[in-house]
Amino acid sequence: HLLLDDRSAEGARLEIQKLLQLLSTGFAVCHEILVCDVEDTVLVDNASHGIAAVLRSISANLPAGKRGLLYLDLAYGEVKAALAFVGGVAPYNDTRSRDHDHALFEVATEHLFPDVTDDALVGAVEAALDAAGGRVGFAVFSHVVSTPGLVLPVARLAALCRARGVRVLIDGAHAPG
């Protein structure tokens, strides 16, 4: 019986080694496709979990006075839920702590449709940043918005935000391919 357990353990160890090799190969392929550093890549269950992890960890990395979070009203529902949690918005949080005291700045885009343009989207974000008076420290944008089916000008949005000292997270889950 002990011999069977030892063999089972060895078999499991070999399977884990195979899995780690496959993961390593997968990271290398991602690096080539996405043009990113393998060291900067992590595995998550899905993009929403990854975004939630980043949002929950930003409190320690944003300076006082720039703790606001900016996003478009087009954001995916799970991203909005993670933002609400970090912003301390009920029902996600009943007590506000330093980790959950971020002002939320939702950029309205409804008025831009049906003939939305990249310039109009960038203009709406610029206006929201101006209205926030320098309080935004982090922005979240989707690269591809499923509803209404739109590819956002993320390079321009990120450049605008970076020029104002705002860190940017791009939800690129639907962009590859």
ChimeraX commands (.cxc) that place a marker at each C-alpha (Angstrom):
marker #1 position 0.00,0.00,0.00 radius 0.5
marker #1 position 2.84,2.41,0.83 radius 0.5
marker #1 position 4.45,1.64,-2.54 radius 0.5
marker #1 position 1.24,2.62,-4.32 radius 0.5
marker #1 position 1.18,5.93,-2.41 radius 0.5
marker #1 position 4.81,6.62,-3.37 radius 0.5
marker #1 position 4.03,5.87,-7.02 radius 0.5
marker #1 position 0.96,8.11,-6.88 radius 0.5
marker #1 position 3.01,10.91,-5.39 radius 0.5
marker #1 position 5.70,10.51,-8.05 radius 0.5
marker #1 position 3.05,10.46,-10.77 radius 0.5
marker #1 position 1.49,13.64,-9.39 radius 0.5
marker #1 position 4.93,15.30,-9.22 radius 0.5
marker #1 position 5.57,14.43,-12.88 radius 0.5
marker #1 position 2.16,15.78,-13.91 radius 0.5
marker #1 position 2.84,19.02,-12.04 radius 0.5
marker #1 position 6.19,19.34,-13.84 radius 0.5
marker #1 position 4.43,18.86,-17.19 radius 0.5
marker #1 position 1.83,21.46,-16.26 radius 0.5
marker #1 position 4.51,23.97,-15.24 radius 0.5
marker #1 position 6.30,23.40,-18.56 radius 0.5
marker #1 position 3.04,24.02,-20.44 radius 0.5
marker #1 position 2.45,27.20,-18.45 radius 0.5
marker #1 position 5.97,28.38,-19.21 radius 0.5
marker #1 position 5.40,27.73,-22.90 radius 0.5
marker #1 position 2.06,29.55,-22.69 radius 0.5
marker #1 position 3.68,32.60,-21.12 radius 0.5
marker #1 position 6.30,32.65,-23.88 radius 0.5
marker #1 position 3.58,32.54,-26.55 radius 0.5
marker #1 position 1.67,35.36,-24.80 radius 0.5
marker #1 position 4.88,37.38,-24.72 radius 0.5
marker #1 position 5.24,37.06,-28.48 radius 0.5
marker #1 position 1.59,37.75,-29.30 radius 0.5
marker #1 position 0.99,40.59,-26.83 radius 0.5
marker #1 position 4.52,42.00,-26.94 radius 0.5
marker #1 position 4.88,42.02,-23.17 radius 0.5
marker #1 position 7.48,40.86,-20.68 radius 0.5
marker #1 position 6.89,37.38,-19.34 radius 0.5
marker #1 position 7.91,38.66,-15.89 radius 0.5
marker #1 position 5.05,41.17,-16.01 radius 0.5
marker #1 position 2.45,38.49,-16.74 radius 0.5
marker #1 position 0.26,36.72,-14.20 radius 0.5
marker #1 position -2.48,34.15,-14.51 radius 0.5
marker #1 position -5.97,34.96,-13.30 radius 0.5
marker #1 position -9.27,33.09,-13.63 radius 0.5
marker #1 position -10.60,35.77,-15.98 radius 0.5
marker #1 position -10.08,39.41,-16.85 radius 0.5
marker #1 position -12.64,40.64,-14.32 radius 0.5
marker #1 position -10.79,38.93,-11.47 radius 0.5
marker #1 position -7.52,40.45,-12.66 radius 0.5
marker #1 position -9.01,43.94,-12.80 radius 0.5
marker #1 position -10.57,43.51,-9.37 radius 0.5
marker #1 position -7.17,42.45,-7.97 radius 0.5
marker #1 position -5.49,45.53,-9.43 radius 0.5
marker #1 position -8.23,47.86,-8.20 radius 0.5
marker #1 position -8.11,46.42,-4.70 radius 0.5
marker #1 position -4.36,46.94,-4.55 radius 0.5
marker #1 position -4.17,50.55,-5.74 radius 0.5
marker #1 position -4.92,52.27,-2.43 radius 0.5
marker #1 position -1.34,52.04,-1.23 radius 0.5
marker #1 position -0.05,53.38,-4.54 radius 0.5
marker #1 position -2.07,56.54,-5.07 radius 0.5
marker #1 position -1.00,59.82,-3.50 radius 0.5
marker #1 position -3.29,61.79,-1.22 radius 0.5
marker #1 position -5.40,64.17,-3.24 radius 0.5
marker #1 position -5.27,61.93,-6.35 radius 0.5
marker #1 position -7.29,58.98,-5.11 radius 0.5
marker #1 position -10.17,59.35,-7.57 radius 0.5
marker #1 position -11.00,56.60,-10.05 radius 0.5
marker #1 position -12.26,57.45,-13.53 radius 0.5
marker #1 position -14.10,55.13,-15.92 radius 0.5
marker #1 position -16.57,55.25,-18.78 radius 0.5
marker #1 position -20.23,54.41,-18.29 radius 0.5
marker #1 position -19.57,51.76,-20.98 radius 0.5
marker #1 position -17.44,49.71,-18.58 radius 0.5
marker #1 position -18.24,46.03,-18.16 radius 0.5
marker #1 position -20.55,45.31,-15.21 radius 0.5
marker #1 position -17.97,43.38,-13.19 radius 0.5
marker #1 position -15.49,46.23,-13.60 radius 0.5
marker #1 position -18.12,48.68,-12.33 radius 0.5
marker #1 position -18.79,46.37,-9.37 radius 0.5
marker #1 position -15.07,46.27,-8.49 radius 0.5
marker #1 position -14.89,50.06,-8.76 radius 0.5
marker #1 position -17.95,50.42,-6.52 radius 0.5
marker #1 position -16.33,48.15,-3.94 radius 0.5
marker #1 position -13.08,50.12,-3.95 radius 0.5
marker #1 position -15.08,53.34,-3.87 radius 0.5
marker #1 position -16.94,52.20,-0.78 radius 0.5
marker #1 position -20.32,52.37,-2.49 radius 0.5
marker #1 position -23.07,50.34,-0.77 radius 0.5
marker #1 position -23.94,47.48,-0.87 radius 0.5
marker #1 position -20.30,46.57,-1.31 radius 0.5
marker #1 position -18.99,48.35,1.77 radius 0.5
marker #1 position -20.75,49.69,4.84 radius 0.5
marker #1 position -17.68,51.30,6.37 radius 0.5
marker #1 position -15.20,53.51,4.60 radius 0.5
marker #1 position -11.54,52.84,5.22 radius 0.5
marker #1 position -8.42,54.17,3.51 radius 0.5
marker #1 position -8.69,51.20,1.17 radius 0.5
marker #1 position -12.23,52.12,0.20 radius 0.5
marker #1 position -12.33,55.90,0.05 radius 0.5
marker #1 position -11.88,56.54,-3.64 radius 0.5
marker #1 position -14.11,59.08,-5.34 radius 0.5
marker #1 position -15.62,57.58,-8.48 radius 0.5
marker #1 position -15.84,59.64,-11.66 radius 0.5
marker #1 position -18.07,58.01,-14.27 radius 0.5
marker #1 position -17.75,59.56,-17.72 radius 0.5
marker #1 position -21.15,59.74,-19.40 radius 0.5
marker #1 position -21.12,58.79,-23.08 radius 0.5
marker #1 position -24.81,58.29,-23.83 radius 0.5
marker #1 position -25.10,61.75,-25.38 radius 0.5
marker #1 position -22.36,60.88,-27.92 radius 0.5
marker #1 position -24.36,58.15,-29.67 radius 0.5
marker #1 position -25.29,57.04,-32.28 radius 0.5
marker #1 position -22.50,58.82,-34.18 radius 0.5
marker #1 position -19.74,58.52,-31.58 radius 0.5
marker #1 position -16.21,59.40,-32.69 radius 0.5
marker #1 position -12.81,58.88,-31.13 radius 0.5
marker #1 position -12.45,62.66,-30.78 radius 0.5
marker #1 position -15.78,62.85,-28.92 radius 0.5
marker #1 position -14.79,60.05,-26.51 radius 0.5
marker #1 position -11.39,61.59,-25.80 radius 0.5
marker #1 position -13.07,64.98,-25.36 radius 0.5
marker #1 position -15.54,63.54,-22.84 radius 0.5
marker #1 position -12.71,62.03,-20.80 radius 0.5
marker #1 position -10.75,65.28,-20.96 radius 0.5
marker #1 position -13.79,67.22,-19.75 radius 0.5
marker #1 position -14.29,64.75,-16.88 radius 0.5
marker #1 position -10.64,65.05,-15.86 radius 0.5
marker #1 position -10.96,68.84,-15.92 radius 0.5
marker #1 position -14.15,68.70,-13.83 radius 0.5
marker #1 position -12.44,66.42,-11.29 radius 0.5
marker #1 position -9.91,69.16,-10.61 radius 0.5
marker #1 position -6.82,66.97,-10.44 radius 0.5
marker #1 position -8.33,64.44,-8.02 radius 0.5
marker #1 position -8.18,61.47,-10.44 radius 0.5
marker #1 position -5.20,59.18,-9.90 radius 0.5
marker #1 position -6.33,56.07,-11.77 radius 0.5
marker #1 position -8.44,55.40,-14.87 radius 0.5
marker #1 position -9.90,52.17,-16.24 radius 0.5
marker #1 position -10.87,51.73,-19.89 radius 0.5
marker #1 position -11.94,48.73,-21.94 radius 0.5
marker #1 position -10.16,48.34,-25.26 radius 0.5
marker #1 position -13.24,46.75,-26.83 radius 0.5
marker #1 position -16.67,47.54,-25.43 radius 0.5
marker #1 position -19.17,44.78,-26.15 radius 0.5
marker #1 position -22.20,47.00,-25.74 radius 0.5
marker #1 position -22.51,48.99,-28.00 radius 0.5
marker #1 position -19.74,47.17,-29.90 radius 0.5
marker #1 position -16.99,49.76,-30.02 radius 0.5
marker #1 position -13.19,49.80,-30.14 radius 0.5
marker #1 position -12.01,52.61,-27.89 radius 0.5
marker #1 position -9.05,54.84,-28.76 radius 0.5
marker #1 position -7.09,53.51,-25.77 radius 0.5
marker #1 position -3.72,54.86,-26.91 radius 0.5
marker #1 position -5.14,58.39,-26.98 radius 0.5
marker #1 position -7.04,57.93,-23.72 radius 0.5
marker #1 position -3.94,56.57,-21.97 radius 0.5
marker #1 position -1.75,59.39,-23.31 radius 0.5
marker #1 position -4.27,61.98,-22.12 radius 0.5
marker #1 position -4.38,60.45,-18.65 radius 0.5
marker #1 position -0.62,59.96,-18.36 radius 0.5
marker #1 position -0.06,63.61,-19.33 radius 0.5
marker #1 position -2.11,64.50,-16.23 radius 0.5
marker #1 position -0.34,62.07,-13.91 radius 0.5
marker #1 position -3.16,59.52,-13.99 radius 0.5
marker #1 position -2.27,55.83,-14.03 radius 0.5
marker #1 position -4.23,53.74,-16.53 radius 0.5
marker #1 position -5.51,50.17,-16.62 radius 0.5
marker #1 position -6.75,48.87,-19.97 radius 0.5
marker #1 position -9.18,45.94,-19.93 radius 0.5
marker #1 position -7.90,44.23,-23.05 radius 0.5
marker #1 position -9.78,40.96,-22.60 radius 0.5
marker #1 position -11.52,41.24,-25.97 radius 0.5
marker #1 position -8.71,42.93,-27.90 radius 0.5
marker #1 position -6.47,40.00,-28.98 radius 0.5
marker #1 position -7.51,38.44,-32.25 radius 0.5
marker link #1:1,2 radius 0.2
marker link #1:2,3 radius 0.2
marker link #1:3,4 radius 0.2
marker link #1:4,5 radius 0.2
marker link #1:5,6 radius 0.2
marker link #1:6,7 radius 0.2
marker link #1:7,8 radius 0.2
marker link #1:8,9 radius 0.2
marker link #1:9,10 radius 0.2
marker link #1:10,11 radius 0.2
marker link #1:11,12 radius 0.2
marker link #1:12,13 radius 0.2
marker link #1:13,14 radius 0.2
marker link #1:14,15 radius 0.2
marker link #1:15,16 radius 0.2
marker link #1:16,17 radius 0.2
marker link #1:17,18 radius 0.2
marker link #1:18,19 radius 0.2
marker link #1:19,20 radius 0.2
marker link #1:20,21 radius 0.2
marker link #1:21,22 radius 0.2
marker link #1:22,23 radius 0.2
marker link #1:23,24 radius 0.2
marker link #1:24,25 radius 0.2
marker link #1:25,26 radius 0.2
marker link #1:26,27 radius 0.2
marker link #1:27,28 radius 0.2
marker link #1:28,29 radius 0.2
marker link #1:29,30 radius 0.2
marker link #1:30,31 radius 0.2
marker link #1:31,32 radius 0.2
marker link #1:32,33 radius 0.2
marker link #1:33,34 radius 0.2
marker link #1:34,35 radius 0.2
marker link #1:35,36 radius 0.2
marker link #1:36,37 radius 0.2
marker link #1:37,38 radius 0.2
marker link #1:38,39 radius 0.2
marker link #1:39,40 radius 0.2
marker link #1:40,41 radius 0.2
marker link #1:41,42 radius 0.2
marker link #1:42,43 radius 0.2
marker link #1:43,44 radius 0.2
marker link #1:44,45 radius 0.2
marker link #1:45,46 radius 0.2
marker link #1:46,47 radius 0.2
marker link #1:47,48 radius 0.2
marker link #1:48,49 radius 0.2
marker link #1:49,50 radius 0.2
marker link #1:50,51 radius 0.2
marker link #1:51,52 radius 0.2
marker link #1:52,53 radius 0.2
marker link #1:53,54 radius 0.2
marker link #1:54,55 radius 0.2
marker link #1:55,56 radius 0.2
marker link #1:56,57 radius 0.2
marker link #1:57,58 radius 0.2
marker link #1:58,59 radius 0.2
marker link #1:59,60 radius 0.2
marker link #1:60,61 radius 0.2
marker link #1:61,62 radius 0.2
marker link #1:62,63 radius 0.2
marker link #1:63,64 radius 0.2
marker link #1:64,65 radius 0.2
marker link #1:65,66 radius 0.2
marker link #1:66,67 radius 0.2
marker link #1:67,68 radius 0.2
marker link #1:68,69 radius 0.2
marker link #1:69,70 radius 0.2
marker link #1:70,71 radius 0.2
marker link #1:71,72 radius 0.2
marker link #1:72,73 radius 0.2
marker link #1:73,74 radius 0.2
marker link #1:74,75 radius 0.2
marker link #1:75,76 radius 0.2
marker link #1:76,77 radius 0.2
marker link #1:77,78 radius 0.2
marker link #1:78,79 radius 0.2
marker link #1:79,80 radius 0.2
marker link #1:80,81 radius 0.2
marker link #1:81,82 radius 0.2
marker link #1:82,83 radius 0.2
marker link #1:83,84 radius 0.2
marker link #1:84,85 radius 0.2
marker link #1:85,86 radius 0.2
marker link #1:86,87 radius 0.2
marker link #1:87,88 radius 0.2
marker link #1:88,89 radius 0.2
marker link #1:89,90 radius 0.2
marker link #1:90,91 radius 0.2
marker link #1:91,92 radius 0.2
marker link #1:92,93 radius 0.2
marker link #1:93,94 radius 0.2
marker link #1:94,95 radius 0.2
marker link #1:95,96 radius 0.2
marker link #1:96,97 radius 0.2
marker link #1:97,98 radius 0.2
marker link #1:98,99 radius 0.2
marker link #1:99,100 radius 0.2
marker link #1:100,101 radius 0.2
marker link #1:101,102 radius 0.2
marker link #1:102,103 radius 0.2
marker link #1:103,104 radius 0.2
marker link #1:104,105 radius 0.2
marker link #1:105,106 radius 0.2
marker link #1:106,107 radius 0.2
marker link #1:107,108 radius 0.2
marker link #1:108,109 radius 0.2
marker link #1:109,110 radius 0.2
marker link #1:110,111 radius 0.2
marker link #1:111,112 radius 0.2
marker link #1:112,113 radius 0.2
marker link #1:113,114 radius 0.2
marker link #1:114,115 radius 0.2
marker link #1:115,116 radius 0.2
marker link #1:116,117 radius 0.2
marker link #1:117,118 radius 0.2
marker link #1:118,119 radius 0.2
marker link #1:119,120 radius 0.2
marker link #1:120,121 radius 0.2
marker link #1:121,122 radius 0.2
marker link #1:122,123 radius 0.2
marker link #1:123,124 radius 0.2
marker link #1:124,125 radius 0.2
marker link #1:125,126 radius 0.2
marker link #1:126,127 radius 0.2
marker link #1:127,128 radius 0.2
marker link #1:128,129 radius 0.2
marker link #1:129,130 radius 0.2
marker link #1:130,131 radius 0.2
marker link #1:131,132 radius 0.2
marker link #1:132,133 radius 0.2
marker link #1:133,134 radius 0.2
marker link #1:134,135 radius 0.2
marker link #1:135,136 radius 0.2
marker link #1:136,137 radius 0.2
marker link #1:137,138 radius 0.2
marker link #1:138,139 radius 0.2
marker link #1:139,140 radius 0.2
marker link #1:140,141 radius 0.2
marker link #1:141,142 radius 0.2
marker link #1:142,143 radius 0.2
marker link #1:143,144 radius 0.2
marker link #1:144,145 radius 0.2
marker link #1:145,146 radius 0.2
marker link #1:146,147 radius 0.2
marker link #1:147,148 radius 0.2
marker link #1:148,149 radius 0.2
marker link #1:149,150 radius 0.2
marker link #1:150,151 radius 0.2
marker link #1:151,152 radius 0.2
marker link #1:152,153 radius 0.2
marker link #1:153,154 radius 0.2
marker link #1:154,155 radius 0.2
marker link #1:155,156 radius 0.2
marker link #1:156,157 radius 0.2
marker link #1:157,158 radius 0.2
marker link #1:158,159 radius 0.2
marker link #1:159,160 radius 0.2
marker link #1:160,161 radius 0.2
marker link #1:161,162 radius 0.2
marker link #1:162,163 radius 0.2
marker link #1:163,164 radius 0.2
marker link #1:164,165 radius 0.2
marker link #1:165,166 radius 0.2
marker link #1:166,167 radius 0.2
marker link #1:167,168 radius 0.2
marker link #1:168,169 radius 0.2
marker link #1:169,170 radius 0.2
marker link #1:170,171 radius 0.2
marker link #1:171,172 radius 0.2
marker link #1:172,173 radius 0.2
marker link #1:173,174 radius 0.2
marker link #1:174,175 radius 0.2
marker link #1:175,176 radius 0.2
marker link #1:176,177 radius 0.2
view
